[in-house]
Amino acid sequence: MIRRVIVSTVRKSSVTNAIAATAGRSKRSFSIRNNVSFTQSANINKISDIPNANRGVRPLSTTVNDSAIKEKNQTDKGKDVSDLFLDNLGKLFFGAIFSVIALLVRSSYGTSNQAKERDLLEETSVLDPLEVDDLRTANHPDFNSILFSDIVLRTRMAFPSGEASYFDFVSVVMDTIRLSHGKNLQFGHLLDRVVIDVLENSDKYNAVAHNKDDSKLPLKFLLTLLSLALSGPVDDRIQCLFDVMSD
């Protein structure tokens, strides 16, 4: 009887221990599953958040590579410019020397051509510019624009045809000057020289029209010649010439 009681007690204790052990294992497995699931969900959340947090951010290695490529391109560009200058240094030097030589030659030709034209004008001109200046100075201030306008009116009245011989023209001019100032025209021989050259070389002066009588000259030409003796401002002389040519 006592043996049965002990055996039953032992069985109950073993069953209780087995139940307790089974409950403990299930509890640990449940906690382990929960921890694993919680950890996995946390990891999933963290991984899913990484693209959202770092979206649009380029990796460090790519940025470094891009900056290195840019620096290399800038260096290569600087080397290309310097190499281009150094490789063509001789050409640039000789080009500059050639340009200077060409400029000097062109200036020399221009100066020589100008001298030739000046010599040609001096040879073909009847009056020298200095002689014209002497003519104006000698008749200053009496022979002015007012007296010249009076001469224009008198000569047009005396020669309505617009042509006159030089002798007749001089007679009218001298009479007008004497009536105005009581003096003669100074350095008048310079004007005589021009008229003599025109009469002797009529073929050379195509602009001066002649009649059948070669002694007559256009009145406008004679008045323009007389304007060389005008003294005074340039504007007044230009106005006098305009009045002569406008009629």
SULBEL-V173340 format. One record per residue. N is the residue number from 1. RES is the residue in one small letter. SS is DSSP state (helix for helix, strand for strand, loop for the rest). PSI is psi in radians with two decimals (NA if undefined). OMEGA is omega in radians with two decimals (NA if undefined). Layout:
N&RES&SS&PSI&OMEGA  N&RES&SS&PSI&OMEGA
This chain:
1&m&loop&-0.87&3.09  2&i&helix&-0.67&3.14  3&r&helix&-0.71&-3.13  4&r&helix&-0.74&-3.14  5&v&helix&-0.74&-3.13  6&i&helix&-0.76&-3.10  7&v&helix&-0.72&-3.14  8&s&helix&-0.64&3.12  9&t&helix&-0.74&3.13  10&v&helix&-0.72&-3.13  11&r&helix&-0.76&3.13  12&k&helix&-0.74&-3.13  13&s&helix&-0.68&3.13  14&s&helix&-0.67&3.10  15&v&helix&-0.72&3.12  16&t&helix&-0.76&3.12  17&n&helix&-0.72&-3.14  18&a&helix&-0.72&3.12  19&i&helix&-0.73&-3.14  20&a&helix&-0.72&3.13  21&a&helix&-0.71&3.13  22&t&helix&-0.71&3.11  23&a&helix&-0.68&3.14  24&g&helix&-0.72&-3.14  25&r&helix&-0.70&3.13  26&s&helix&-0.66&3.13  27&k&helix&-0.72&3.14  28&r&helix&-0.70&3.13  29&s&helix&-0.63&3.12  30&f&helix&-0.76&3.13  31&s&helix&-0.66&3.13  32&i&helix&-0.74&3.12  33&r&helix&-0.77&3.14  34&n&helix&-0.74&3.14  35&n&helix&-0.74&-3.13  36&v&helix&-0.75&-3.12  37&s&helix&-0.75&3.12  38&f&helix&-0.71&-3.14  39&t&helix&-0.73&3.13  40&q&helix&-0.77&3.12  41&s&helix&-0.66&3.11  42&a&helix&-0.74&3.12  43&n&helix&-0.68&3.13  44&i&helix&-0.75&3.10  45&n&helix&-0.75&-3.14  46&k&helix&-0.73&-3.12  47&i&helix&-0.69&3.13  48&s&helix&-0.48&3.14  49&d&helix&-0.38&-3.07  50&i&helix&-0.85&3.13  51&p&helix&-0.63&3.13  52&n&helix&-0.65&-3.10  53&a&helix&-0.64&-3.04  54&n&loop&0.33&-3.11  55&r&loop&2.34&-3.13  56&g&loop&-0.10&3.12  57&v&loop&2.20&-3.10  58&r&loop&2.55&3.11  59&p&loop&2.70&-3.11  60&l&helix&-0.64&-3.10  61&s&helix&-0.66&3.14  62&t&helix&-0.71&3.11  63&t&helix&-0.75&3.13  64&v&helix&-0.71&-3.14  65&n&helix&-0.72&3.13  66&d&helix&-0.77&3.13  67&s&helix&-0.65&3.11  68&a&helix&-0.67&3.12  69&i&helix&-0.72&3.13  70&k&helix&-0.79&3.11  71&e&helix&-0.68&3.13  72&k&helix&-0.71&3.12  73&n&helix&-0.75&3.11  74&q&helix&-0.71&3.12  75&t&helix&-0.74&3.14  76&d&helix&-0.66&3.13  77&k&helix&-0.77&3.09  78&g&helix&-0.67&3.11  79&k&helix&-0.65&3.14  80&d&helix&-0.76&-3.14  81&v&helix&-0.85&-3.13  82&s&helix&-0.71&3.13  83&d&helix&-0.66&3.12  84&l&helix&-0.71&3.12  85&f&helix&-0.78&-3.11  86&l&helix&-0.65&-3.13  87&d&helix&-0.51&-3.10  88&n&loop&0.39&-3.12  89&l&helix&-0.73&3.14  90&g&helix&-0.73&3.13  91&k&helix&-0.74&3.12  92&l&helix&-0.70&-3.14  93&f&helix&-0.86&-3.14  94&f&helix&-0.56&3.07  95&g&helix&-0.73&3.11  96&a&helix&-0.74&3.12  97&i&helix&-0.75&3.14  98&f&helix&-0.69&3.13  99&s&helix&-0.72&3.12  100&v&helix&-0.75&3.14  101&i&helix&-0.76&3.12  102&a&helix&-0.68&3.11  103&l&helix&-0.73&3.12  104&l&helix&-0.72&3.13  105&v&helix&-0.75&3.14  106&r&helix&-0.72&3.11  107&s&helix&-0.67&3.13  108&s&helix&-0.78&3.11  109&y&helix&-0.71&3.13  110&g&helix&-0.72&3.12  111&t&helix&-0.73&3.14  112&s&helix&-0.71&3.11  113&n&helix&-0.68&3.11  114&q&helix&-0.70&3.11  115&a&helix&-0.69&3.12  116&k&helix&-0.76&3.13  117&e&helix&-0.68&3.13  118&r&helix&-0.72&3.10  119&d&helix&-0.67&3.13  120&l&helix&-0.72&3.11  121&l&helix&-0.69&3.12  122&e&helix&-0.59&3.14  123&e&helix&-0.65&-3.07  124&t&helix&-0.34&-3.11  125&s&loop&2.46&3.12  126&v&loop&-0.62&3.14  127&l&loop&2.47&3.04  128&d&loop&2.56&3.10  129&p&helix&-0.58&3.10  130&l&helix&-0.58&3.09  131&e&helix&-0.67&3.08  132&v&helix&-0.69&3.11  133&d&helix&-0.69&3.08  134&d&helix&-0.67&3.11  135&l&helix&-0.75&3.14  136&r&helix&-0.70&-3.13  137&t&helix&-0.67&-3.10  138&a&helix&-0.48&-3.10  139&n&loop&0.13&3.10  140&h&loop&2.41&0.03  141&p&loop&0.17&-3.02  142&d&loop&-0.74&-3.08  143&f&loop&1.56&-3.08  144&n&loop&-3.03&-3.07  145&s&helix&-0.52&3.14  146&i&helix&-0.79&3.11  147&l&helix&-0.64&3.13  148&f&helix&-0.69&3.11  149&s&helix&-0.65&3.10  150&d&helix&-0.68&3.11  151&i&helix&-0.68&3.12  152&v&helix&-0.77&-3.14  153&l&helix&-0.75&-3.09  154&r&helix&-0.70&-3.13  155&t&helix&-0.61&3.09  156&r&helix&-0.60&3.08  157&m&helix&-0.60&-3.11  158&a&helix&-0.52&-3.09  159&f&loop&1.34&-3.12  160&p&loop&-0.35&3.13  161&s&loop&-0.23&-3.12  162&g&loop&0.16&3.10  163&e&strand&2.62&-3.14  164&a&strand&2.71&3.02  165&s&strand&2.73&-3.09  166&y&helix&-0.63&3.14  167&f&helix&-0.79&3.14  168&d&helix&-0.68&3.12  169&f&helix&-0.77&-3.14  170&v&helix&-0.64&3.13  171&s&helix&-0.78&3.13  172&v&helix&-0.74&-3.12  173&v&helix&-0.81&-3.10  174&m&helix&-0.66&3.09  175&d&helix&-0.69&-3.14  176&t&helix&-0.72&-3.13  177&i&helix&-0.70&3.13  178&r&helix&-0.71&3.12  179&l&helix&-0.54&-3.09  180&s&helix&-0.80&-3.03  181&h&helix&-0.14&3.14  182&g&loop&0.37&-3.14  183&k&loop&2.86&3.05  184&n&loop&2.86&3.09  185&l&loop&2.22&-3.12  186&q&loop&2.58&3.12  187&f&loop&0.62&-3.13  188&g&helix&-0.34&3.13  189&h&helix&-0.40&3.09  190&l&helix&-0.69&3.08  191&l&helix&-0.64&3.09  192&d&helix&-0.68&-3.13  193&r&helix&-0.70&-3.14  194&v&helix&-0.78&-3.11  195&v&helix&-0.71&3.12  196&i&helix&-0.72&3.13  197&d&helix&-0.68&3.12  198&v&helix&-0.75&-3.11  199&l&helix&-0.61&-3.13  200&e&helix&-0.45&-3.10  201&n&loop&1.03&-3.08  202&s&loop&-0.50&3.12  203&d&loop&-0.49&-3.12  204&k&loop&-0.47&-3.09  205&y&loop&1.39&-3.12  206&n&loop&-0.45&-3.11  207&a&loop&-0.36&-3.13  208&v&loop&1.90&-3.11  209&a&loop&2.46&3.14  210&h&loop&2.63&2.96  211&n&loop&-3.04&3.06  212&k&loop&-0.53&3.07  213&d&loop&1.87&-3.07  214&d&loop&-0.20&-3.12  215&s&loop&-0.22&-3.12  216&k&strand&2.49&-3.14  217&l&strand&2.70&3.10  218&p&strand&2.44&-3.12  219&l&helix&-0.61&3.11  220&k&helix&-0.67&3.10  221&f&helix&-0.75&-3.12  222&l&helix&-0.70&3.11  223&l&helix&-0.66&3.08  224&t&helix&-0.70&3.09  225&l&helix&-0.70&3.14  226&l&helix&-0.47&-3.13  227&s&helix&-0.25&3.08  228&l&helix&-0.44&-3.14  229&a&helix&-0.05&-3.12  230&l&loop&2.35&3.03  231&s&loop&2.58&-3.13  232&g&loop&-3.01&-3.12  233&p&loop&2.71&-3.13  234&v&helix&-0.64&-3.12  235&d&helix&-0.68&3.13  236&d&helix&-0.69&3.13  237&r&helix&-0.69&3.10  238&i&helix&-0.69&3.12  239&q&helix&-0.66&3.11  240&c&helix&-0.76&3.09  241&l&helix&-0.66&3.09  242&f&helix&-0.72&3.12  243&d&helix&-0.63&3.13  244&v&helix&-0.78&-3.05  245&m&helix&-0.32&-3.07  246&s&helix&-0.39&-3.13  247&d&loop&NA&NA
